[in-house]
């Protein structure tokens, strides 16, 4: 009997529970009801955990996101992608240029060159029209006396020799007197302006052998390799750009310690310390020295012209008092580190990397590996506290799970896939943003291969592809055609360059003009060889795989026989890209905002493991890239960059396809909060800045209890 009653009551009880759950469990719209803390807590999902929370050591995206909240640099980018001050209130860029005086040298009129005479003749030129370029820039001129400096120089092993045969040689450079020019602005052509005074050939024939004293015996071959390095180590004409940063007073690390010029210099020294194995070393290598002028003034002197170097100062500043030699010694003692371990103990071994202390908008609270990282807002932040009090980065590797968590309200942000975009755009519960980032996708041709050596062949292959098909059918419209090597949302991109037309007939005509004719099987043939090659990409990327399929089909219609293959990423890089052993490749670049394309396109960067793996070579492009990285004026940079864009677009070493749109989805209840002077608030819909970033104003974000009416 009891069993019968239970069998009758159980369905009724389940029905009651389900009805209660329906009315008690909050819906997505009412998820914050009774939970006001959720309104000031932001939760983001990441597919992978962070590796190391130190701005000079981290290299993965997840770490960078957290580091960007916890630490702050001297500079960052404003809404229009221009540099603005953060820890630094402002900065000035000038130049010190110096000219070694060779006593046996002669002026064009035959007179002996001395430092005093150079200064006298330059001053005379400044009074004449011929010296107008110099007069506008020279602030002061001084003659520095001769100076001896001792150096230990590595001597590369001879080609074909074992690396162990490399040696070091110590020498003293007896530098003659120098004329030192203080310039108002950086001018890469300064010494060209001096040429009428000192002579066109003065810089090319400096007799280093007269001024070098070896401390040990060295054979002719060793000396030859050393002398080959001297023009770069001891340039006759030296450019030394100088940046003076003035720091913001009142900026404090999260432990209350003031951030000063000492911390800036310490950060630079830590990056350049080989013990720390920082991936940022290349960004700071152009620096000659960092000088602390006072607590709130830092002077950075560079070895040579390198305009992209200033962007390195957007990196977070480290607290010297927590990581300097004394702090590291204290940590080693506290942890009982053995003498053997002490020898190799560096910043990578410090507990700081999992418990960072910065000066940014958010303080570090907790890190549970493979679960979450928790930050809390910095109420002492110099620009005022953020609206969100708590920030969580949850580790959710599976994209489907990420979406489910987002739709349930457990996560506030979701990066929608292209096929999902329309769904979210048509859903009134969400706000979605499809914006250009700094990436683009391309088909790259190995320019070393005879088949792809002719720009007309590469152009014909591009004209046979209907790029709009890629955007429409692969990206579901979430992309934009591009024509050249810069992101289209930067000032360096030339919008006047027209994309290649989709014209298979014109493509066939171009190839026929180059001697290619269809054979009996319908394939193009020349000198007994079929126009045949293999297009490759990496596995695990369905979009790139689809691009290969569409391209293969399009090229077959004009008689080009294309095979396709894809490989696991590590194999793809190691065996094909790094060795340049491929015909053509589908890949993409994630670019920055700097116009410097030297590593990607300069002819010196075509070797193994270098980034110009398609082997593009053009002396005019090389000259433009060198001038670009030596130019500090943004208007002049834009002119040079757009000339480079046009040149590369004309030669088509890549078929430039598209820049994908990045689609982010947020709850509509998340808004920008504006504080009024009377203490009241107004709300604004979140919007992207020109870079496509919607989080630029994240410090003003807050979730409202109800969806606003806009």
C-alpha positions in Angstrom: 0.0 0.0 0.0 2.8 2.4 0.9 4.5 1.6 -2.3 1.3 2.4 -4.2 1.0 5.7 -2.5 4.6 6.6 -3.3 4.1 5.7 -7.0 1.1 8.0 -7.1 2.7 10.9 -5.2 6.1 10.9 -7.0 4.9 12.4 -10.3 2.9 15.0 -8.3 6.0 16.0 -6.3 8.2 16.2 -9.4 5.6 18.5 -11.0 5.6 20.8 -8.0 9.4 20.9 -8.0 9.5 21.8 -11.7 6.9 24.5 -11.3 8.8 25.9 -8.3 12.0 25.9 -10.4 10.3 27.7 -13.2 9.3 30.5 -11.0 12.3 30.6 -8.7 15.3 30.2 -11.1 16.0 33.6 -12.7 15.9 33.8 -16.5 18.7 35.3 -18.6 16.8 38.6 -18.4 16.5 38.5 -14.6 19.8 36.8 -13.8 20.9 39.6 -11.5 17.7 39.7 -9.4 18.7 39.2 -5.8 22.4 39.2 -6.7 23.6 42.8 -6.9 27.2 41.6 -6.7 26.8 40.2 -10.2 26.2 43.7 -11.5 29.8 44.8 -10.6 31.5 41.5 -11.4 32.7 40.9 -15.0 33.4 37.3 -16.1 35.2 36.4 -19.3 36.0 33.0 -20.7 39.4 32.0 -22.1 40.1 28.8 -24.0 43.5 28.5 -22.3 45.1 29.4 -19.0 47.8 32.0 -18.6 51.4 31.0 -18.4 53.2 33.8 -16.6 51.9 37.1 -15.2 54.9 39.3 -15.8 54.9 41.9 -18.6 58.5 41.4 -19.6 58.2 37.6 -19.7 54.7 36.6 -20.9 54.1 35.7 -24.6 50.6 34.2 -24.7 47.3 35.9 -25.2 45.7 34.8 -22.0 48.7 36.2 -19.9 48.7 39.4 -21.9 45.0 40.1 -21.2 45.6 39.8 -17.4 48.9 41.7 -17.5 47.2 44.5 -19.4 44.9 45.1 -16.5 47.4 44.7 -13.7 50.4 46.7 -15.2 50.7 50.0 -17.0 53.3 51.3 -19.4 54.7 54.8 -19.9 52.4 55.1 -23.0 49.5 53.4 -24.7 47.3 54.1 -27.7 44.3 56.4 -27.7 41.0 55.9 -29.5 42.6 57.0 -32.8 45.6 54.7 -32.4 48.0 57.6 -31.6 50.4 57.3 -28.6 49.3 59.0 -25.4 50.8 59.3 -22.0 49.9 57.0 -19.1 52.6 56.6 -16.5 54.4 59.2 -18.5 52.5 62.6 -18.7 54.4 63.6 -21.8 57.6 63.0 -23.8 59.9 64.8 -26.2 62.0 63.2 -29.0 65.2 64.8 -30.1 68.5 63.6 -31.5 72.2 63.8 -30.7 74.3 63.3 -33.8 78.1 62.9 -33.8 80.8 62.9 -36.5 84.2 61.3 -36.0 87.0 63.6 -37.2 89.7 61.9 -39.2 92.8 64.2 -39.1 94.1 63.1 -42.5 90.7 63.9 -44.1 90.1 66.9 -46.3 87.3 69.3 -47.0 86.2 69.5 -50.7 88.5 72.6 -51.1 91.5 70.5 -49.9 91.8 72.1 -46.4 92.6 69.8 -43.5 89.5 68.7 -41.5 89.4 69.4 -37.7 86.5 69.5 -35.3 86.8 73.2 -34.8 86.9 73.9 -38.6 83.8 71.6 -39.1 81.9 73.7 -36.5 83.1 77.0 -38.1 82.1 75.9 -41.6 78.7 74.6 -40.4 78.0 77.9 -38.6 78.9 79.8 -41.8 76.5 77.5 -43.8 73.7 78.3 -41.3 73.9 81.9 -42.4 73.4 81.0 -46.0 70.4 79.7 -48.0 72.3 76.5 -48.6 72.2 75.6 -44.9 68.5 76.2 -44.4 67.8 72.5 -43.6 70.6 72.5 -41.0 69.6 75.9 -39.5 66.1 74.7 -38.7 67.3 71.7 -36.7 70.7 72.3 -35.1 70.4 73.4 -31.5 74.1 73.3 -30.4 77.5 72.1 -31.7 80.4 71.0 -29.5 83.8 69.3 -30.1 84.4 66.3 -27.9 88.0 65.4 -27.3 89.6 62.0 -28.3 88.6 59.1 -26.0 89.9 55.5 -25.6 87.4 52.7 -25.0 88.0 49.0 -24.5 85.7 46.4 -26.0 85.4 42.6 -26.2 84.1 41.7 -29.6 82.8 38.3 -30.6 84.4 37.0 -33.8 82.1 34.7 -35.8 83.5 31.4 -36.8 84.4 31.0 -40.5 81.7 29.7 -42.7 81.6 25.9 -42.5 83.4 25.9 -39.1 81.9 24.6 -35.9 80.1 27.2 -33.8 82.5 26.3 -30.9 85.3 27.9 -32.9 83.8 31.4 -32.3 86.1 33.5 -30.1 86.2 36.9 -28.5 88.9 39.5 -29.0 89.6 42.5 -26.8 90.6 45.7 -28.4 90.9 49.4 -27.6 89.4 51.9 -30.0 91.4 55.2 -29.8 88.6 57.4 -31.0 89.6 60.8 -32.5 87.8 64.0 -31.6 84.1 64.2 -32.5 81.7 67.0 -33.4 78.5 66.5 -31.4 75.3 68.1 -32.7 72.3 68.5 -30.6 69.2 68.4 -32.9 65.7 69.6 -32.3 64.2 66.7 -34.2 65.4 63.3 -35.5 66.6 63.6 -39.1 67.8 60.5 -41.0 69.2 62.8 -43.7 71.2 65.0 -41.4 74.6 63.9 -42.6 73.4 64.1 -46.2 72.8 67.8 -45.5 76.4 68.0 -44.2 77.8 66.5 -47.3 78.4 69.8 -49.2 80.6 70.9 -46.2 82.5 67.7 -45.4 82.5 66.1 -48.8 80.4 63.3 -50.4 83.0 60.6 -49.7 84.1 61.5 -46.2 81.8 58.9 -44.5 82.8 56.0 -46.7 86.6 55.9 -46.1 87.4 56.0 -42.4 90.8 54.3 -41.7 89.8 52.2 -38.7 93.1 50.3 -38.7 94.8 53.5 -37.5 92.7 53.6 -34.4 92.4 50.0 -33.2 94.8 48.4 -30.8 94.5 44.6 -30.3 95.2 43.3 -26.8 96.2 39.8 -28.1 97.5 38.4 -31.3 95.0 37.9 -34.1 95.6 36.5 -37.6 94.6 38.3 -40.8 91.3 36.3 -41.1 90.2 37.2 -37.6 91.1 40.8 -38.0 89.2 41.0 -41.3 86.1 39.7 -39.5 86.6 42.2 -36.8 87.1 45.2 -39.1 83.9 44.2 -40.9 82.0 44.9 -37.7 83.7 48.2 -36.8 81.6 50.6 -39.0 78.5 49.4 -37.2 80.1 49.4 -33.7 81.9 52.7 -34.1 80.1 54.6 -36.9 81.8 57.7 -38.3 78.4 59.4 -38.4 76.2 58.3 -35.5 72.5 59.0 -35.0 71.4 58.8 -31.3 67.7 59.6 -31.0 66.8 60.7 -27.5 63.4 60.4 -25.7 62.8 62.3 -22.5 59.9 60.9 -20.5 58.3 62.9 -17.7 56.5 60.6 -15.3 53.2 61.2 -13.6 53.4 62.0 -9.9 51.2 60.0 -7.6 51.2 56.7 -9.5 51.6 53.9 -7.0 52.1 50.2 -7.2 49.3 48.1 -5.7 51.4 47.7 -2.5 51.5 51.5 -2.0 55.1 52.0 -3.3 55.5 55.0 -5.5 56.4 54.3 -9.2 59.5 56.4 -10.2 62.2 56.6 -12.8 64.1 53.9 -11.0 61.4 51.4 -11.8 61.5 52.4 -15.5 65.3 51.9 -15.7 65.0 48.6 -13.7 62.4 47.3 -16.2 64.7 48.0 -19.1 67.7 46.4 -17.3 65.5 43.3 -16.5 64.5 42.9 -20.1 68.1 43.1 -21.3 69.4 40.7 -18.6 70.1 37.5 -20.5 69.3 35.5 -17.3 65.7 36.5 -17.6 65.2 35.2 -21.2 62.7 38.0 -22.0 60.9 37.7 -25.4 60.9 41.6 -25.4 64.7 41.9 -25.8 64.5 42.7 -29.6 62.1 45.6 -28.9 64.6 47.2 -26.5 67.9 46.2 -28.2 68.2 49.5 -30.1 68.6 51.4 -26.8 72.1 52.5 -25.9 71.3 53.5 -22.3 68.6 54.6 -20.0 69.4 57.5 -17.7 67.5 58.5 -14.5 67.6 62.3 -14.5 65.5 62.6 -11.4 62.7 60.7 -9.7 60.2 61.6 -12.4 62.4 62.1 -15.5 63.9 59.3 -17.6 66.1 59.8 -20.7 66.3 57.0 -23.2 69.2 57.2 -25.7 69.2 55.0 -28.7 72.1 53.5 -30.6 70.7 54.2 -34.0 67.6 55.4 -35.9 64.7 53.1 -35.2 61.3 54.8 -35.0 59.3 51.7 -34.0 61.2 51.6 -30.7 59.0 54.1 -28.9 56.1 51.6 -29.1 58.0 49.3 -26.8 57.2 51.7 -23.9 53.6 50.6 -23.9 54.8 47.6 -21.9 54.0 47.4 -18.2 56.6 48.8 -15.7 57.9 46.5 -13.0 58.3 47.3 -9.3 62.1 47.4 -8.7 61.7 47.1 -5.0 60.0 43.6 -5.4 62.4 42.2 -8.1 65.8 43.8 -7.8 68.9 41.9 -6.6 68.1 42.5 -2.9 64.5 41.3 -3.3 65.6 38.2 -5.2 68.2 37.4 -2.5 65.5 37.7 0.2 63.2 35.4 -1.8 65.9 32.8 -2.3 66.7 32.8 1.4 63.0 32.5 2.4 62.6 29.5 0.0 65.9 27.8 1.1 67.3 27.8 -2.4 70.5 25.8 -2.7 73.8 27.2 -3.9 73.5 25.3 -7.2 70.1 26.7 -8.0 71.2 30.2 -7.0 73.5 30.4 -9.9 70.7 30.1 -12.4 67.9 31.8 -10.3 66.3 34.6 -12.3 63.1 36.5 -12.6 61.4 33.5 -14.3 61.8 31.6 -11.0 60.3 34.3 -8.8 56.9 33.9 -7.1 56.1 37.3 -8.5 55.1 35.7 -11.8 52.0 34.1 -10.1 51.4 37.0 -7.7 52.0 40.1 -9.7 52.0 43.6 -8.3 51.6 46.4 -10.9 50.2 49.9 -11.0 47.2 49.3 -13.4 43.4 49.6 -12.9 43.1 46.1 -11.3 44.9 44.3 -8.5 45.7 40.6 -8.6 43.8 38.5 -6.1 44.0 34.8 -6.9 45.0 32.3 -9.6 43.6 28.8 -9.6 45.4 27.0 -12.4 43.1 25.8 -15.2 40.1 27.3 -13.4 40.2 31.1 -13.1 42.2 34.2 -12.4 40.6 36.8 -10.1 41.4 40.5 -10.1 39.9 43.3 -8.0 39.7 47.0 -9.1 42.4 49.4 -7.9 40.6 52.0 -5.9 43.8 54.1 -5.7 44.3 54.2 -9.5 45.5 57.7 -10.6 42.7 58.2 -13.1 39.9 56.9 -10.8 38.6 53.4 -10.1 36.9 51.3 -12.7 33.1 50.6 -12.6 33.5 46.9 -12.3 34.8 45.9 -8.8 35.7 42.3 -9.7 37.1 40.7 -12.8 37.3 36.9 -13.5 39.0 35.1 -16.4 37.5 31.6 -16.4 39.2 28.8 -18.3 36.7 27.2 -20.6 38.5 25.4 -23.4 35.5 24.2 -25.3 33.9 26.8 -27.6 30.4 25.2 -27.4 30.7 25.3 -23.6 31.7 28.9 -23.8 28.6 29.7 -25.8 26.3 27.8 -23.4 27.9 29.6 -20.4 27.4 33.0 -22.2 23.8 32.3 -23.0 23.1 31.3 -19.4 24.6 34.5 -18.2 27.6 32.9 -16.4 30.0 34.6 -18.8 29.6 38.2 -20.0 31.5 38.1 -23.3 31.5 35.7 -26.3 33.5 35.7 -29.5 30.9 34.4 -32.0 32.0 32.2 -34.9 31.2 33.6 -38.4 28.2 31.2 -38.9 26.7 32.3 -35.6 26.8 36.1 -36.2 23.4 36.5 -37.8 21.8 34.7 -34.9 23.1 37.2 -32.4 22.5 40.2 -34.6 18.8 39.3 -34.7 18.5 38.6 -31.0 17.4 41.6 -28.9 19.0 40.2 -25.8 22.5 40.9 -27.0 24.6 43.6 -28.5 27.0 42.4 -31.1 30.0 44.0 -32.8 31.6 43.0 -36.1 34.7 45.0 -36.6 38.0 44.9 -38.4 41.1 44.0 -36.3 44.7 44.0 -37.4 44.8 40.7 -39.2 44.4 39.6 -42.8 44.5 36.3 -44.8 46.5 35.8 -48.0 47.8 33.2 -50.5 51.6 33.5 -50.6 53.7 32.4 -53.5 57.3 31.2 -53.2 58.9 33.9 -55.3 62.1 31.8 -55.5 60.3 29.2 -57.7 60.7 29.9 -61.4 57.0 29.3 -61.8 56.2 32.3 -59.6 59.1 34.6 -60.4 57.1 36.7 -62.9 54.7 39.2 -61.2 52.3 38.8 -64.2 51.9 35.1 -63.3 51.1 36.0 -59.7 48.7 38.7 -60.8 47.0 36.2 -63.2 46.5 33.7 -60.3 44.9 36.5 -58.2 42.6 37.6 -61.0 41.3 34.1 -61.4 40.0 34.2 -57.8 36.6 35.7 -56.9 37.6 36.9 -53.4 34.0 37.9 -52.8 33.2 34.2 -52.8 35.6 33.7 -49.9 34.0 36.5 -47.9 30.4 35.4 -48.7 30.6 31.6 -48.4 33.4 31.0 -45.9 33.1 34.1 -43.7 29.3 34.5 -44.1 30.0 38.1 -45.0 32.2 38.8 -42.0 35.2 40.1 -43.8 36.5 42.9 -46.0 38.7 42.7 -49.1 42.2 44.1 -48.8 44.8 45.1 -51.4 48.1 45.3 -49.6 50.3 44.5 -46.6 48.8 46.8 -44.0 45.6 46.4 -42.0 42.9 48.5 -43.7 42.0 50.3 -40.5 45.4 52.0 -40.1 46.7 55.2 -41.7 49.4 53.3 -43.5 46.9 51.4 -45.8 46.4 53.1 -49.1 42.6 53.2 -49.8 43.3 54.4 -53.4 44.8 51.0 -54.4 42.1 49.1 -56.3 41.7 45.4 -55.7 42.6 42.9 -58.5 39.5 42.5 -60.6 37.9 39.1 -60.8 38.6 38.4 -64.5 39.4 34.8 -65.5 39.6 35.8 -69.2 42.2 38.5 -68.5 44.1 36.0 -66.3 44.3 33.5 -69.1 45.4 36.2 -71.5 48.3 37.2 -69.1 49.5 33.6 -68.9 49.2 33.1 -72.6 51.3 36.3 -73.1 53.9 34.6 -71.0 54.0 31.6 -73.3 51.5 29.3 -71.5 49.2 27.3 -73.8 46.5 24.7 -73.1 47.5 21.1 -74.0 45.2 18.3 -75.1 44.2 17.7 -71.5 43.2 21.3 -70.9 46.2 22.2 -68.7 48.5 25.1 -69.4 51.9 24.0 -70.6 55.1 25.8 -71.5 58.4 24.3 -72.8 57.0 20.8 -72.1 56.1 21.6 -68.4 52.5 21.8 -67.1 51.6 24.8 -64.9 51.4 22.7 -61.8 52.0 23.4 -58.1 50.9 22.4 -54.6 49.1 24.8 -52.3 49.5 24.0 -48.5 48.2 25.2 -45.2 47.9 24.0 -41.6 45.4 21.5 -40.3 42.8 22.4 -37.7 41.7 25.5 -39.6 38.6 24.8 -41.7 38.5 28.3 -43.1 42.0 28.0 -44.7 41.1 24.5 -45.9 38.0 25.9 -47.6 40.1 28.6 -49.2 42.3 26.0 -50.8 39.4 24.1 -52.2 37.8 27.2 -53.8 41.2 28.4 -55.2 42.0 25.0 -56.6 38.6 24.9 -58.4 39.0 28.5 -59.7 42.5 27.9 -61.0 41.5 24.7 -62.8 39.1 26.7 -64.9 42.0 28.7 -66.4 44.1 25.6 -66.9 46.2 25.7 -63.8 46.7 22.4 -62.0 46.8 22.9 -58.3 47.2 20.2 -55.7 46.3 20.8 -52.0 47.8 19.5 -48.8 47.5 20.4 -45.1 49.8 19.5 -42.2 49.8 19.6 -38.4 51.0 23.0 -37.3 54.4 22.1 -35.9 55.2 20.0 -39.1 53.8 22.8 -41.3 56.2 25.4 -39.7 59.3 23.2 -39.3 59.3 21.4 -42.6 57.8 23.9 -45.0 57.5 27.5 -43.8 60.8 27.8 -41.9 62.7 26.0 -44.7 60.8 27.7 -47.6 60.2 24.3 -49.1 56.7 25.0 -50.5 55.1 26.3 -53.7 52.2 28.3 -52.3 50.6 28.7 -48.9 47.4 29.9 -47.3 48.2 31.9 -44.1 47.4 35.1 -42.3 49.2 37.8 -40.3 48.1 39.5 -37.1 49.7 42.9 -37.5 50.3 45.9 -35.2 49.8 49.6 -35.7 53.4 50.3 -36.7 54.3 50.9 -40.4 57.5 48.9 -40.1 57.3 45.8 -42.4 61.1 45.1 -42.5 60.8 41.6 -41.0 58.0 40.5 -43.3 59.2 42.0 -46.7 62.9 43.1 -46.7 65.2 41.0 -48.9 67.6 40.4 -46.0 64.8 38.5 -44.1 64.4 35.6 -46.6 66.6 33.1 -44.8 65.6 30.0 -42.8 63.1 30.7 -40.0 62.7 34.3 -41.1 59.4 35.9 -41.9 59.9 36.8 -45.5 59.5 33.1 -46.3 58.0 33.8 -49.7 61.4 35.2 -50.8 60.2 38.6 -52.0 63.1 40.8 -53.2 62.9 44.3 -54.5 65.6 47.0 -54.0 63.0 49.8 -54.2 60.9 48.1 -51.5 64.0 47.6 -49.4 64.9 51.3 -49.5 61.4 52.3 -48.5 61.4 49.9 -45.5 64.8 51.2 -44.3 63.6 54.8 -44.6 60.4 54.0 -42.8 62.1 52.5 -39.8 64.4 55.6 -39.6 61.6 58.1 -40.0 60.0 59.7 -36.9 57.5 62.1 -38.6 54.1 60.4 -38.9 53.2 62.4 -42.1 56.4 61.3 -43.8 55.8 57.7 -42.5 52.4 57.7 -44.1 53.7 58.8 -47.4 56.4 56.1 -47.4 54.1 53.4 -46.2 51.5 54.1 -48.9 54.3 54.0 -51.6 55.3 50.6 -50.2 51.7 49.4 -50.2 51.4 50.4 -53.9 54.6 48.8 -54.9 53.8 45.4 -53.2 50.3 45.5 -54.5 51.6 46.0 -58.0 54.0 43.0 -57.7 51.6 40.6 -56.0 54.0 38.4 -54.0 50.8 37.5 -52.1 47.3 37.4 -53.4 45.8 39.6 -50.6 42.4 38.1 -49.8 40.5 39.7 -46.9 40.6 41.1 -43.4 38.2 39.0 -41.2 35.8 40.8 -38.9 36.0 39.9 -35.3 32.5 39.5 -33.8 32.0 40.0 -30.1 28.7 39.6 -28.3 27.7 41.2 -25.0 24.6 41.3 -22.8 22.7 44.5 -23.7 22.6 45.4 -20.0 26.4 46.1 -20.1 26.8 49.9 -20.8 29.3 52.7 -20.6 28.7 54.8 -17.5 29.3 58.6 -17.6 29.5 60.4 -14.2 28.1 63.9 -14.1 29.4 66.6 -11.9 26.3 66.5 -9.6 26.9 62.8 -8.9 24.2 61.5 -11.3 24.9 59.1 -14.1 24.1 58.7 -17.8 24.5 55.6 -19.9 25.8 55.0 -23.4 25.8 52.0 -25.7 29.3 50.4 -26.0 31.0 51.2 -29.2 34.3 50.1 -30.9 37.2 52.4 -31.6 38.8 52.5 -35.1 41.0 49.5 -34.3 37.8 47.4 -33.7 38.5 47.1 -30.0 35.3 47.4 -27.9 37.1 47.2 -24.6 39.0 50.5 -24.8 36.6 52.0 -22.3 36.3 48.9 -20.2 36.9 50.9 -17.1 33.5 52.6 -17.7 31.6 49.4 -18.2 28.9 48.2 -15.8 26.0 45.8 -15.9 22.6 47.4 -15.2 19.8 45.5 -13.6 17.4 46.2 -16.5 18.1 46.5 -20.2 18.4 50.2 -21.1 16.2 51.6 -23.8 18.7 52.4 -26.6 
